[in-house]
Amino acid sequence: MSVLETALARRAQLQAELRIVDKFIADYKKFKSGTGIPVNRVTVAGRPAEAFEHMLKVLSSADEPLSRQQIIDACLADGYQMPGLKPGDYVGVLAHRNKDKIEAIGGRYQLRPTASAE
């Protein structure tokens, strides 16, 4: 390989490295400028104990088993928004984790006969 060919190969290698560095700088500036989280993906942070208290309150005042959406709507009417990206799933998880107090009947939830709102 001649000196000229070696120099041209080295220049091509340096240009490739420079493109990588330029991309890193652009990505870093983009990262530093904001969170990068779409606004519609920001969720309400919550505490499971607080959400469960509201869920118990809603279920204790219900005359019949409620669907997840009915529980969410009743909580909203009381001024509490269920946390999470998918509040319906959050309600389901709360019910599942508290099987001793809540029973599921055909996709609807109610208090177990021995449980009461705390």
Secondary structure, DSSP 8 states (H G I E B T S, - for coil): --HHHHHHHHHHHHHHHHHHHHHHHHHHHHHHH-----GGG------HHHHHHHHHHHHHT-SS-B-HHHHHHHHHHTT----SSSHHHHHHHHHHHTTTTEEEETTEEEE-TT----
